[in-house]
Amino acid sequence: MHHPSPEAALPQSDLAQTSRRGFLKQAGAATAVSALAGVKLPYVHAADDSTVSVALIGCGGRGSGAAVNALSVKQGPVRLVAMADVFENRLDGSYQALKRSGVSSKVEVADDKKFIGFEAYKQAMDCLRPGDVAVFATPLAFRWVHFQYAIQKGLNVFMEKPVTADGPSSRRMLKLAEEATAKNLKVGVGLMSRHNRGMQELAKRIQDGEIGDINFLRGYRMHGPVGSAFTTKWDGKGSELMYQIRRFHSFLWASGGCFSDFYIHIIDHLCWMKGSWPVKAQALGGRHYKTDADGNPYVDQNFDSYSVEYTFADGAKMLFGGRCVDGAVPIYSSYAHGSKGMAVVSKANDCGLPSSIHKGQTPDRGNRSWVSEVPGDEQDPYTNEWNDLMDAIRNDKPYNEAKRGVEASLVTSLGRMAAHTGQEVTYDELLNSTHEFAPDADKFTPDSPAPVTMGADGRYPIPEPGRKKEREY
Ligand SMILES: NC(=O)c1ccc[n+]([C@@H]2O[C@H](COP(=O)([O-])OP(=O)(O)OC[C@H]3O[C@@H](n4cnc5c(N)ncnc54)[C@H](O)[C@@H]3O)[C@@H](O)[C@H]2O)c1
């Protein structure tokens, strides 16, 4: 396939920007040098007409949102050309919603480019050319399967968080991350805090020592039940595997449970503020309510309350509280404490602006020495993460968030495993552990046995802290 020069691949409006033009000249020169040196040319530019094509794999809530973000990027023409899901109604619903959205003119998915089933991801990616982008927004169990194929095809990737739930798939994903870098593929991971402009400025200030040595971090996500975290008994009709995929927050193999799926953002951005990953964790957790309001037993694998104490190599601690209980105090925010002051990292929710720095250890307005100010068009980190990825694709900048995404997923799983087993667990123990939750995720058919099967009482194996110590279930 013919690869146009970086400049030819960009629309005129981008070329009109002086700073961009300077960069492009450098990029063009670098590409020429690489070619002369016999270095493999990067898969940078997608189509001869400079349009980047996108395939959406996993057409649920987030996948549809990510598609809108992808089609709204600042840099150059983009179109959605293929969609894949295991449920036809999810794909149809997503397609209809996209066709009603503000980006409808860029949704060019013909009926024969809508693919259903466990092989649909291949068919959708087969519609792309090297340099285009595949979006992965299925439950995490399929990340490595889909990533492997994208790398084989030379595709750039945007994959939703979390990206792994156990040690073996983390090791596999780390290897794939290296392969993607070796092929110069651009990979974004949906940990959007990292693209929150206020948090970026805060991280810089913290690393410059503005609040001194960080010795304590704390984060909370506590609210009522959300998503599919609590599940009543399967009615036995159809496929048990498909029932579990529909209710993926309930099953550790599919999502890492509510802990991994809901809590990763705050855990990730607090570690970013600290500038390192924790080395170990010990934790509490349990389940208060075992039935729904009508008295039907819940059969999922989650606890409803978690409290994790993470330890960093320098002895600093990070506390994370997670709860899905109605009527208990809701707290959903994060903080970093240092020897010279403290910071509000996320004021509300997973990464809500503004971030701020305060003298002393309380987040009072009177103590405030800095507050983030973010321009209106950069306030949405979901938009920023796509502009950043597309900028890297169009201008051939190094960009691969996969390793960091695996590390954040591992650290999150570390807290979950510590709570579920009642043991202190180290990062290395988890990374090197052998319990893989869904080793056959690349071979599933709708009739495959589910990775966990219902017992005679309709229940699934659950964590039992202090009794099941080596594995979570
Ligand atoms: N970054 C964020 O803030 C954010 C927010 C929400 C969800 N997410 C992440 O996005 C992912 C999806 O979450 P969601 O809330 O959109 O769930 P969802 O159930 O709405 O969507 C998931 C979709 O994937 C489909 N699917 C499942 N297995 C598939 C397979 N093997 N091949 C193709 N399609 C498959 C499902 O049928 C469904 O349509 C999760 O990993 C979640 O953690 C991220």
PDBQT file of the ligand as one rigid body, heavy atoms in Angstrom, charges set to zero:
ROOT
HETATM    1  N1  LIG A 501     -13.386   4.816  30.683  1.00  0.00    +0.000 N 
HETATM    2  C1  LIG A 501     -14.562   4.827  31.245  1.00  0.00    +0.000 C 
HETATM    3  O1  LIG A 501     -14.922   5.757  31.962  1.00  0.00    +0.000 OA
HETATM    4  C2  LIG A 501     -15.504   3.681  31.023  1.00  0.00    +0.000 A 
HETATM    5  C3  LIG A 501     -16.870   3.845  31.270  1.00  0.00    +0.000 A 
HETATM    6  C4  LIG A 501     -17.711   2.764  31.054  1.00  0.00    +0.000 A 
HETATM    7  C5  LIG A 501     -17.199   1.550  30.633  1.00  0.00    +0.000 A 
HETATM    8  N2  LIG A 501     -15.853   1.425  30.409  1.00  0.00    +0.000 N 
HETATM    9  C6  LIG A 501     -15.292   0.128  30.000  1.00  0.00    +0.000 C 
HETATM   10  O2  LIG A 501     -15.787  -0.218  28.724  1.00  0.00    +0.000 OA
HETATM   11  C7  LIG A 501     -15.984  -1.620  28.638  1.00  0.00    +0.000 C 
HETATM   12  C8  LIG A 501     -17.431  -1.890  28.244  1.00  0.00    +0.000 C 
HETATM   13  O3  LIG A 501     -18.277  -1.366  29.238  1.00  0.00    +0.000 OA
HETATM   14  P1  LIG A 501     -19.782  -0.901  28.902  1.00  0.00    +0.000 P 
HETATM   15  O4  LIG A 501     -20.259  -0.205  30.105  1.00  0.00    +0.000 OA
HETATM   16  O5  LIG A 501     -19.825  -0.218  27.602  1.00  0.00    +0.000 OA
HETATM   17  O6  LIG A 501     -20.511  -2.315  28.810  1.00  0.00    +0.000 OA
HETATM   18  P2  LIG A 501     -21.702  -2.736  27.819  1.00  0.00    +0.000 P 
HETATM   19  O7  LIG A 501     -22.251  -4.038  28.295  1.00  0.00    +0.000 OA
HETATM   20  O8  LIG A 501     -22.637  -1.582  27.657  1.00  0.00    +0.000 OA
HETATM   21  O9  LIG A 501     -20.933  -2.947  26.444  1.00  0.00    +0.000 OA
HETATM   22  C9  LIG A 501     -20.107  -4.031  26.174  1.00  0.00    +0.000 C 
HETATM   23  C10 LIG A 501     -20.454  -4.525  24.787  1.00  0.00    +0.000 C 
HETATM   24  O10 LIG A 501     -19.483  -5.497  24.372  1.00  0.00    +0.000 OA
HETATM   25  C11 LIG A 501     -20.190  -6.564  23.737  1.00  0.00    +0.000 C 
HETATM   26  N3  LIG A 501     -19.350  -7.765  23.755  1.00  0.00    +0.000 N 
HETATM   27  C12 LIG A 501     -19.110  -8.608  24.797  1.00  0.00    +0.000 A 
HETATM   28  N4  LIG A 501     -18.220  -9.560  24.437  1.00  0.00    +0.000 NA
HETATM   29  C13 LIG A 501     -17.893  -9.322  23.139  1.00  0.00    +0.000 A 
HETATM   30  C14 LIG A 501     -17.026  -9.958  22.220  1.00  0.00    +0.000 A 
HETATM   31  N5  LIG A 501     -16.301 -11.037  22.568  1.00  0.00    +0.000 N 
HETATM   32  N6  LIG A 501     -16.942  -9.459  20.977  1.00  0.00    +0.000 NA
HETATM   33  C15 LIG A 501     -17.662  -8.381  20.602  1.00  0.00    +0.000 A 
HETATM   34  N7  LIG A 501     -18.515  -7.723  21.446  1.00  0.00    +0.000 NA
HETATM   35  C16 LIG A 501     -18.614  -8.182  22.697  1.00  0.00    +0.000 A 
HETATM   36  C17 LIG A 501     -21.465  -6.682  24.522  1.00  0.00    +0.000 C 
HETATM   37  O11 LIG A 501     -22.462  -7.400  23.859  1.00  0.00    +0.000 OA
HETATM   38  C18 LIG A 501     -21.823  -5.216  24.726  1.00  0.00    +0.000 C 
HETATM   39  O12 LIG A 501     -22.573  -4.694  23.663  1.00  0.00    +0.000 OA
HETATM   40  C19 LIG A 501     -15.594  -2.185  30.003  1.00  0.00    +0.000 C 
HETATM   41  O13 LIG A 501     -14.272  -2.637  29.992  1.00  0.00    +0.000 OA
HETATM   42  C20 LIG A 501     -15.714  -0.991  30.919  1.00  0.00    +0.000 C 
HETATM   43  O14 LIG A 501     -14.864  -1.047  32.039  1.00  0.00    +0.000 OA
HETATM   44  C21 LIG A 501     -15.013   2.467  30.574  1.00  0.00    +0.000 A 
ENDROOT
TORSDOF 0
